[in-house]
Amino acid sequence: MEKDPWYYNFAGIPRSTFATSSASVHRQRRAAIARSFAVSPISSMQIEACVERLIKCLNWYEETGLAENKVIQMSSMFWILASDIVTGCMMPRATEYLIHPDRAPQYGRMFKKLAQVALWNRHFSRVFTLLSSLPRFIIDRTAAPFVEVLRMQDDILSQVHDTESQSLAPCLASKPNTLLDALHRSKLPQYDKLPSRLLEEVTMIIGAGTEAVGAALSITTYYLISSSMAVYRLKSELLTAAQYLPATTRILPYVLLQQHCPYLTACIKEGLRLSKESNRMPRINWTSPIQYGDYAIPAGTVISMSLRDVHLHPSVFSNPHAFDPERWLTADSADLEKMFFVPFGRGSRSCIGRAIAMEELVVTIGNLFHWMDMAIWDTDEDDMRVAHDFFSGSRNGREGGLKIVLK
């Protein structure tokens, strides 16, 4: 089975592993980067450092007295957190947006507008090429959010060239320690190591690692704050877990949260279930017909499924639109997860960053609710529901997504 090339070229980066149509080429490209997505002490340290920086940003609002009147666009804060983590784990230089949290709303708007433009690019495949070719002052006036995208891509290309030069030095040809190192030193054919191809690869990884994780964090945080009972239970569990934390450590680490916080894990699963993409997942078998029950689907026919349809099916999940972490703590929850929990997809095309994403979600939500007391501001459930299919499910919410104030 191969991906539908027309559908997956929405982002204008068809040579990325994610958008690669050919199954055999995809296997080669995925194998070259797989080790970079394994959870390691280095990635865990990066996640914990970024979460600690997020907590410090929120504490700064509180300590300076801005928290009482300052509305925090938390969805945007989650996006810059996720960007700092994925680039810190994969790249020589992280984005470090959390150093300037005041830029979070701008970054959030960039991702929202980029998703909308991508939909047009699927139907008119030169949209991104046209935007990229325009002088920057014109883009700044007519498509300002895209300027940040171009800056990010300029920085990625700079890192691609720097890493290429370093990889040629024999003294540095040891174990790869970043995604770019792994790609340069892999057995991929040379045309797969061209700077333009690596730019597409890294751009897609940053985009997916930012948007998907940011959406899950926003949804989970919204529903937890909306339920005083859920917050009380979660905070009690986290307080118990914190007793095992060394006195010199501030951030609750992933291993500790995994061992002592089953309710936290259930909340994360429920947030993922409700936050996943609205899109379908088109596949094509070009050579053979597919037998589906009594139906023979001819070769070359596009077939697809939707993760969202699975996660919201009432015969599988009772009261499917309700945030109910308890469903993941029942006796049959293991079977439910095995059969119908597909936020990262399944099979050879499943999300390669699943392990890091889960650690990121657990550490962020766990520490956020352990250290902070929050209230929702000017955000309701309709703002959190998927209303548009821009590949990822776009919320119908007002500017800023989830907004909070600190208590």
C-alpha positions as CSV (number, residue, x, y, z in Angstrom):
1,M,0.0,0.0,0.0
2,E,1.3,3.5,-0.9
3,K,0.2,6.9,0.1
4,D,-1.8,9.0,-2.3
5,P,0.8,11.5,-3.6
6,W,-1.8,14.2,-4.5
7,Y,-3.3,14.2,-1.0
8,Y,0.0,14.2,1.0
9,N,1.7,17.0,-1.0
10,F,-0.5,19.5,0.9
11,A,2.6,21.0,2.7
12,G,4.7,21.3,-0.5
13,I,7.4,18.9,0.8
14,P,6.8,15.6,-1.1
15,R,10.3,14.3,-0.4
16,S,9.9,14.2,3.4
17,T,9.6,10.7,4.8
18,F,6.0,11.5,5.9
19,A,4.8,12.4,2.4
20,T,6.8,9.7,0.6
21,S,4.4,7.8,-1.6
22,S,6.5,4.7,-2.5
23,A,6.5,2.1,0.3
24,S,10.0,0.9,-0.5
25,V,11.5,4.4,-0.5
26,H,9.6,5.2,2.7
27,R,11.2,2.2,4.4
28,Q,14.7,3.4,3.5
29,R,14.1,7.0,4.6
30,R,12.4,6.0,7.8
31,A,15.2,3.5,8.7
32,A,17.7,6.4,8.3
33,I,16.1,8.5,11.0
34,A,14.5,5.9,13.3
35,R,17.3,6.0,15.9
36,S,16.9,9.8,16.3
37,F,13.4,9.2,17.6
38,A,14.3,6.7,20.3
39,V,13.8,8.0,23.9
40,S,17.2,8.6,25.4
41,P,18.6,10.4,28.5
42,I,19.5,13.3,26.2
43,S,15.9,13.6,24.9
44,S,14.5,13.3,28.4
45,M,16.8,16.1,29.7
46,Q,15.7,18.3,26.8
47,I,12.0,17.7,27.5
48,E,12.5,18.4,31.2
49,A,14.5,21.5,30.6
50,C,11.9,22.9,28.3
51,V,9.0,22.1,30.7
52,E,11.0,23.8,33.5
53,R,11.4,26.9,31.3
54,L,7.6,26.9,30.7
55,I,6.9,26.7,34.4
56,K,9.4,29.6,35.0
57,C,7.6,31.7,32.4
58,L,4.3,31.1,34.1
59,N,5.8,31.8,37.5
60,W,7.2,35.0,36.2
61,Y,3.6,36.1,35.3
62,E,2.5,35.3,38.8
63,E,5.5,36.8,40.7
64,T,5.3,40.1,38.7
65,G,1.6,40.5,39.4
66,L,0.8,40.2,35.7
67,A,-1.1,37.0,36.3
68,E,-4.2,38.7,37.7
69,N,-4.8,40.8,34.6
70,K,-2.7,39.0,32.0
71,V,-4.5,36.5,29.9
72,I,-2.1,33.8,28.8
73,Q,-2.7,32.3,25.3
74,M,-1.9,28.8,26.5
75,S,-2.3,27.1,23.1
76,S,0.4,29.3,21.7
77,M,2.6,28.6,24.7
78,F,2.2,24.8,24.1
79,W,3.2,25.3,20.4
80,I,6.4,27.1,21.3
81,L,7.1,24.5,24.0
82,A,6.7,21.7,21.5
83,S,8.8,23.4,18.9
84,D,11.7,24.0,21.4
85,I,11.5,20.3,22.4
86,V,11.4,18.8,18.9
87,T,14.2,21.0,17.6
88,G,16.2,20.5,20.8
89,C,16.0,16.8,20.5
90,M,16.7,16.6,16.7
91,M,18.7,19.7,15.7
92,P,22.1,21.2,16.5
93,R,20.3,24.5,17.5
94,A,16.9,24.6,19.1
95,T,14.4,27.3,18.3
96,E,14.3,28.5,22.0
97,Y,11.1,30.4,21.6
98,L,10.4,30.0,25.3
99,I,13.1,32.5,26.0
100,H,10.8,35.1,24.4
101,P,7.3,33.9,25.4
102,D,5.8,37.2,24.3
103,R,6.2,35.8,20.7
104,A,4.0,32.8,21.4
105,P,0.8,34.4,19.9
106,Q,2.7,35.2,16.7
107,Y,4.0,31.6,16.4
108,G,0.4,30.3,17.0
109,R,-1.0,32.5,14.2
110,M,1.8,31.3,11.9
111,F,0.8,27.6,12.4
112,K,-2.9,28.3,11.9
113,K,-2.4,30.3,8.7
114,L,0.1,27.8,7.4
115,A,-2.4,25.0,7.8
116,Q,-5.0,27.0,5.8
117,V,-2.5,27.8,3.0
118,A,-1.6,24.1,2.9
119,L,-5.2,23.2,2.0
120,W,-5.0,25.5,-1.1
121,N,-1.6,24.1,-2.0
122,R,-3.1,20.6,-2.3
123,H,-5.3,21.8,-5.1
124,F,-3.0,24.5,-6.5
125,S,0.5,22.9,-6.0
126,R,2.5,26.1,-6.6
127,V,1.1,28.2,-3.8
128,F,4.1,27.7,-1.5
129,T,6.6,28.1,-4.4
130,L,5.0,31.3,-5.3
131,L,5.0,32.7,-1.7
132,S,8.7,31.7,-1.3
133,S,9.7,33.5,-4.5
134,L,8.1,36.8,-3.5
135,P,10.4,39.6,-1.9
136,R,10.2,39.5,1.8
137,F,8.7,43.0,2.1
138,I,5.7,41.9,0.0
139,I,5.2,38.8,2.1
140,D,5.5,40.9,5.3
141,R,2.6,43.1,4.0
142,T,0.4,40.4,2.5
143,A,1.2,37.1,4.3
144,A,3.0,38.1,7.5
145,P,2.7,34.7,9.2
146,F,4.6,33.1,6.3
147,V,7.7,35.3,7.1
148,E,8.3,33.3,10.2
149,V,8.2,30.1,8.2
150,L,10.8,31.4,5.8
151,R,13.0,32.5,8.7
152,M,12.7,29.0,10.2
153,Q,13.6,27.4,6.9
154,D,16.6,29.7,6.5
155,D,17.8,28.6,9.9
156,I,17.2,24.9,9.0
157,L,19.2,25.2,5.8
158,S,22.0,26.9,7.7
159,Q,22.2,24.0,10.1
160,V,22.0,21.5,7.2
161,H,25.1,23.0,5.6
162,D,26.9,23.2,8.9
163,T,26.3,19.6,9.7
164,E,27.2,18.5,6.2
165,S,30.6,20.2,6.6
166,Q,31.2,18.6,10.0
167,S,30.1,15.1,8.8
168,L,33.0,15.1,6.3
169,A,35.6,15.4,9.0
170,P,36.9,11.9,9.9
171,C,37.3,12.8,13.6
172,L,33.6,13.6,13.8
173,A,32.4,10.4,12.0
174,S,31.3,8.7,15.2
175,K,27.8,7.8,16.4
176,P,25.2,10.3,15.0
177,N,23.9,12.6,17.7
178,T,21.3,14.7,15.8
179,L,18.8,14.0,13.1
180,L,20.9,15.8,10.5
181,D,24.0,13.8,11.6
182,A,22.1,10.6,11.1
183,L,20.9,11.6,7.7
184,H,24.3,12.7,6.4
185,R,26.0,9.5,7.6
186,S,23.2,7.2,6.6
187,K,23.3,4.8,3.6
188,L,20.7,6.8,1.8
189,P,21.5,7.6,-1.8
190,Q,23.2,10.9,-2.3
191,Y,20.1,12.6,-3.9
192,D,18.3,11.9,-0.6
193,K,21.0,13.9,1.2
194,L,20.6,17.1,-0.9
195,P,20.1,20.2,1.3
196,S,16.7,20.8,-0.4
197,R,15.5,17.3,0.5
198,L,16.8,17.5,4.1
199,L,15.0,20.9,4.4
200,E,11.8,19.2,3.5
201,E,12.4,16.4,6.0
202,V,13.2,18.6,8.9
203,T,10.4,21.1,8.1
204,M,7.8,18.3,8.3
205,I,9.2,16.8,11.5
206,I,9.1,20.2,13.2
207,G,5.6,20.9,11.9
208,A,4.2,17.5,13.0
209,G,6.0,17.6,16.3
210,T,4.7,21.0,17.1
211,E,1.1,21.0,15.9
212,A,0.1,17.5,17.0
213,V,1.6,17.7,20.5
214,G,0.4,21.3,21.0
215,A,-3.2,20.3,20.1
216,A,-3.1,17.4,22.5
217,L,-1.8,19.6,25.3
218,S,-4.4,22.2,24.8
219,I,-7.3,19.7,24.7
220,T,-6.1,17.8,27.8
221,T,-5.5,21.0,29.8
222,Y,-8.9,22.5,28.8
223,Y,-10.9,19.5,29.9
224,L,-8.9,19.0,33.1
225,I,-9.3,22.6,34.2
226,S,-13.0,22.3,33.3
227,S,-13.5,19.6,35.9
228,S,-12.7,20.4,39.5
229,M,-12.9,16.7,40.4
230,A,-10.5,15.7,37.7
231,V,-8.0,18.4,38.8
232,Y,-8.3,17.4,42.5
233,R,-7.7,13.7,41.7
234,L,-4.7,14.5,39.4
235,K,-3.1,17.0,41.8
236,S,-3.5,14.4,44.7
237,E,-1.8,11.8,42.6
238,L,1.0,14.1,41.6
239,L,1.5,15.2,45.2
240,T,2.0,11.6,46.2
241,A,4.4,11.0,43.3
242,A,6.4,14.1,44.3
243,Q,7.3,12.4,47.6
244,Y,9.7,10.3,45.6
245,L,11.4,13.3,44.0
246,P,15.0,14.0,45.1
247,A,15.3,17.3,47.1
248,T,17.6,18.8,44.5
249,T,15.2,18.1,41.6
250,R,12.3,20.4,40.7
251,I,10.7,18.8,37.6
252,L,8.9,15.5,38.0
253,P,10.6,13.1,35.5
254,Y,8.9,10.8,33.1
255,V,10.0,7.5,34.8
256,L,8.5,8.7,38.2
257,L,5.2,9.9,36.6
258,Q,4.9,6.6,34.7
259,Q,5.3,4.5,37.8
260,H,3.1,6.5,40.2
261,C,0.5,8.3,38.1
262,P,-1.9,6.0,36.3
263,Y,-4.6,8.7,36.3
264,L,-2.3,11.2,34.6
265,T,-1.6,8.6,31.9
266,A,-5.4,8.1,31.5
267,C,-5.9,11.8,31.1
268,I,-3.2,11.9,28.4
269,K,-4.8,9.1,26.5
270,E,-8.2,10.7,26.7
271,G,-6.7,14.0,25.5
272,L,-5.1,12.3,22.5
273,R,-8.4,10.5,21.7
274,L,-10.2,13.8,21.5
275,S,-7.5,15.9,19.8
276,K,-6.6,13.7,16.8
277,E,-6.7,14.7,13.2
278,S,-10.0,15.1,11.3
279,N,-8.4,14.0,8.0
280,R,-8.7,10.7,6.3
281,M,-5.6,8.6,5.6
282,P,-5.6,7.8,1.8
283,R,-3.8,4.7,0.6
284,I,-3.5,3.1,-2.9
285,N,-2.6,-0.4,-4.0
286,W,-1.5,0.2,-7.6
287,T,-0.9,-3.5,-8.5
288,S,-3.6,-5.7,-7.0
289,P,-7.3,-5.4,-6.1
290,I,-8.2,-5.4,-2.4
291,Q,-10.9,-7.7,-1.0
292,Y,-12.9,-6.0,1.7
293,G,-15.7,-8.4,2.8
294,D,-17.8,-9.1,-0.2
295,Y,-16.4,-6.2,-2.1
296,A,-13.4,-6.3,-4.5
297,I,-11.8,-2.9,-4.7
298,P,-10.0,-2.4,-8.1
299,A,-6.2,-1.8,-8.1
300,G,-5.4,1.9,-8.2
301,T,-8.5,2.9,-6.2
302,V,-7.9,5.4,-3.3
303,I,-9.1,4.0,0.0
304,S,-8.9,5.6,3.4
305,M,-10.0,5.7,7.0
306,S,-10.2,8.4,9.6
307,L,-8.6,8.2,13.1
308,R,-11.3,10.6,14.4
309,D,-14.1,8.3,13.2
310,V,-12.6,5.5,15.3
311,H,-12.0,7.6,18.4
312,L,-15.5,9.0,18.4
313,H,-17.5,5.9,17.4
314,P,-20.3,5.4,20.0
315,S,-20.2,1.6,19.7
316,V,-16.6,1.7,20.8
317,F,-16.4,4.6,23.2
318,S,-19.6,5.3,25.3
319,N,-20.4,9.0,25.4
320,P,-17.6,9.6,22.9
321,H,-17.4,13.4,23.0
322,A,-17.0,13.4,26.8
323,F,-13.6,13.7,28.5
324,D,-13.6,10.6,30.6
325,P,-10.2,9.4,31.8
326,E,-11.9,6.6,33.7
327,R,-12.5,4.7,30.5
328,W,-8.7,3.9,30.4
329,L,-8.7,2.6,34.0
330,T,-11.3,-0.2,33.7
331,A,-10.6,-3.9,33.5
332,D,-11.0,-4.0,29.7
333,S,-9.1,-0.8,29.0
334,A,-6.1,-2.8,27.7
335,D,-8.3,-4.4,25.0
336,L,-9.8,-1.1,24.2
337,E,-6.4,0.5,23.7
338,K,-5.1,-2.4,21.6
339,M,-8.0,-2.4,19.2
340,F,-9.2,1.1,19.0
341,F,-6.7,3.6,20.3
342,V,-4.9,4.9,17.2
343,P,-3.7,8.5,17.8
344,F,-0.3,7.7,16.3
345,G,-1.7,5.4,13.5
346,R,-0.6,1.8,13.1
347,G,1.8,-0.2,11.1
348,S,4.9,0.8,9.1
349,R,3.5,4.3,8.5
350,S,2.7,5.1,12.1
351,C,4.1,8.2,13.8
352,I,7.8,7.7,14.2
353,G,7.9,10.2,17.1
354,R,5.3,8.4,19.3
355,A,7.7,7.6,22.2
356,I,9.0,11.1,22.5
357,A,5.6,12.6,22.1
358,M,4.1,10.5,24.9
359,E,7.0,11.5,27.2
360,E,6.5,15.1,26.3
361,L,2.8,15.0,27.1
362,V,3.2,13.2,30.4
363,V,6.0,15.4,31.7
364,T,4.3,18.7,30.6
365,I,0.8,17.9,31.9
366,G,2.2,16.3,35.1
367,N,4.4,19.3,36.0
368,L,2.0,21.9,34.8
369,F,-0.8,20.7,37.1
370,H,1.6,19.9,40.0
371,W,3.1,23.4,40.1
372,M,0.4,25.7,38.7
373,D,-3.2,26.6,39.6
374,M,-5.1,27.8,36.5
375,A,-8.5,28.9,35.4
376,I,-10.0,29.1,31.9
377,W,-10.5,32.5,30.4
378,D,-12.9,33.3,27.5
379,T,-12.7,29.7,26.2
380,D,-15.5,27.2,25.9
381,E,-16.0,23.7,24.6
382,D,-16.9,24.9,21.1
383,D,-13.5,26.6,20.9
384,M,-11.8,23.3,21.5
385,R,-13.8,21.2,19.0
386,V,-12.5,20.4,15.5
387,A,-14.3,22.5,12.9
388,H,-12.1,22.4,9.9
389,D,-10.0,19.8,8.2
390,F,-6.6,21.3,7.4
391,F,-5.1,17.8,7.6
392,S,-4.8,18.3,11.3
393,G,-8.1,19.2,12.9
394,S,-8.4,23.0,13.2
395,R,-10.4,24.3,16.1
396,N,-13.2,26.8,15.6
397,G,-12.0,28.8,18.5
398,R,-11.3,32.5,18.7
399,E,-7.9,34.0,18.4
400,G,-5.4,32.3,20.7
401,G,-7.1,29.0,21.3
402,L,-7.0,28.0,24.9
403,K,-6.6,31.0,27.2
404,I,-6.0,30.9,30.9
405,V,-5.3,33.0,33.9
406,L,-3.3,32.0,36.9
407,K,-5.0,31.8,40.3
